[in-house]
Amino acid sequence: MNTRNPSHADGTGTTVAEVRPRIRRTHLALFVKDPFASAPWYEEVLGMQVTARGARWVFLSFGQKHHDIALIQVDEPEAASRGTVNMQHYGLEIEGGLDDLRRLYGMLLRKNVEVVKTTDHKVGYGLYFHDPDGHRFEFFLELVHDDEEAKRLLGEYNAPSNAFDLQPL
C-alpha cells in the first residue's frame, strides 16, 4: 500500500497517513451471451490462451498471468442487450512502434473485426474495435513515455481524441 501520500486528521486529532492502492496489474471481467462462443475470437484476434473454464465462464491470458480477461455468461443470454451505460472501452497498450499498430489494424480488417475509429491522443495513438458481444477495445501505442510530460499534455490538450489517418499494413 502507498502511504507516502499526505496525512490528514482522523477526527480524533490523530494524524493518519492516507492509504491508496498501488496497482501492479489489472484484469477485466466481461458479461457475454456465450463465453464458449466468444473465447475463440479472443484467441484468434488478441492471441490469448484459455487458462480455465467453468460452467458459465472462460478465463483467458495474454501469456504471463493466470488470467487477463474473464468472459462470464449473463444470467439470461437470450434477453441480453448492450445498454448505453456501460464500459466505454478497455485499452491494451501494445509494444513496438507505429508499424506494429498498422499491422494490428491490417490483422483486424483481415479477420473482419469491426474497427470503430483511429485516434491521436497527443500522448499516443489509439485503434478502437469491437469484440463479438460489442465490447470496445483499444490497441494503444504510447508515444510519450515520461508520465509527468504525458499528464501535462493531456491537461494542455484536454485529453484529446482527434481523428487520425492510420493506414493498415
Protein Blocks (a to p, Z undefined) as FASTA:
>chain_A
ZZkbccddehlopacdddddddfbdcdddddfblmlmmmmmmmmnopacfbdcfkbccdd
ehlambfbdcdddfblmlgccdfbdcfbdcdddeddfklmmmmmmmmmmnopacfbdcde
hlaccdddddfkopacdddddfblcfklmmmmmmmnoppadddddddZZ
